[in-house]
């Protein structure tokens, strides 16, 4: 196995009443800490109109935060790729790839919220077509000097990417997927499937088999890098960890349930409105350092996942708790996982 | 008078863009220490045969090097975009920069960009106006419901509040007369373009003022202009460094069709350089440059000069020297003269 990489997901969502300039200063401190402690990557997600939370926009946020963490890979995880125009995405990501010294990861997924589809003049119905067209166009803009392509919502006529990405042939393309058909699409179109944070681990084990079969069908090898997003929390004991993270994590998943995230999940594992203890079980990585290391090693053995993108902060969680977890993970968990 | 620098961020094919980026960051740090007021980055897509860095990622990154400077997205090609995207990105940038964003916007004119964004050519003006209205409404921070021709806001709301209240200044770029009327009607100010001669601008200023009167809007407190500035210790040296850079740049503009949107009588930018420079570019020794800036101030009332000082191919050492020369020799002369 390739050595496990540990990434920090900065969800960067905060309750409505909080002072976001203060929170931004804290996020920069988290980024500097992660850089110092040998984390491998920084991730930020993407949503628009994100009430009831406040949220930073991904492209400017990651472009700014990378100045604090020059050694870390910068993961756009994920871009809601059915919404934008491919020329815009290709050019912006190429710029960030050059500015970061070739550290960009391009995460892409469909999206599911009506308020976002409407605001971008599209619909749920068009999302698969636009996603596939956009991805094809972006790859071509990154690798060809002049692109001609007519699609349902744009036309490239002798278009070029003003700046080519530093990474060749292009930054890794990670496709986020929850549902089975989306996983087949990830196998077909991406450099890897970017495993979501929501599905239970037994679901992911089943879907990894599906993913392998889909790769075989396309004649593609299993990817060297196999990333997964997970909610992670560590304290001196499992009871203590559960007690500390519960109020924040519970509220975040209530909001996902409200937004309809679980409608995009596979049958039998499509309810994020469960009681907290049932929600956590076999889904999130929570416990003492030994227990969390064990869970990570187990996940790697059963699935091959070797880049863990960890969210350790949910809306309302104070900075000192976050820094504690970032530190404890690096000092007490990463070495155990690497040994294991 | 405020002094800003346009970091065009445009370089020929084959250049090491990572190295050029490092140089641009060095320029930004120098501007911070020399007391410049703003950094501007423009926006174009598909810029072959030139390389260009994208505006919003660039400005987001450069703010880390120059925390005191205002950041001017000058301009955003607003007809191409979706308003929720722009409103949200600017809100995040205004927050991260501590309230230093300027929102420049204009229509754009290149086919490759309109097609690339799926915008029919005839729809540009309508989309620009709808988008600007939607962005302003979203910037109130309240939920917005609005149906445009190419988007629908259904109780949409920006995700972070703006630091600047009620919103970042809206500078509307305009070349042609109808665009100047639009700038008066819709913007906080007209952002005077880099291409036109001073005599044309004088005429257009009358139109701008008349339209402001009709709209019962006062003349803006801040009135910005973009100009190419070539300043060197002597006149001869300034002319020498300006020549080749401007020639190649304006040939590229002409190829893109920029001259098509300029008014009749001032739309042949392929003229020989010497003729072209007159009343259009600011070239000379610090004394001459300061005098010329004061002239612009007296004739037009402009009080924020956004200078492009790095023509294509100008080496980094020369750009740094120019930045320093302007700050130490030109700023004080202009401020004394006002």
Interface residues (C-beta under 8 A of the other chain):
Chain A: X20 X21 X24 X47 X48 X49 X50 X51 X53 X54 X55 X56 X57 X59 X60 X61 X63 X64 X66 X67 X68 X83 X84 X85 X86 X87 X88 X91 X92 X94 X95 X96 X98 X99 X101 X114 X115 X116 X118 X119 X120 X121 X145 X146 X153 X154 X155 X156 X157 X158 X159 X160 X161 X162 X163 X166
Chain B: X17 X18 X21 X44 X45 X46 X47 X48 X50 X51 X52 X53 X54 X56 X57 X58 X59 X60 X61 X63 X64 X65 X80 X82 X83 X84 X85 X88 X89 X91 X92 X93 X95 X96 X98 X111 X112 X113 X115 X116 X117 X118 X143 X150 X151 X152 X153 X154 X155 X156 X157 X158 X159 X160 X161 X163
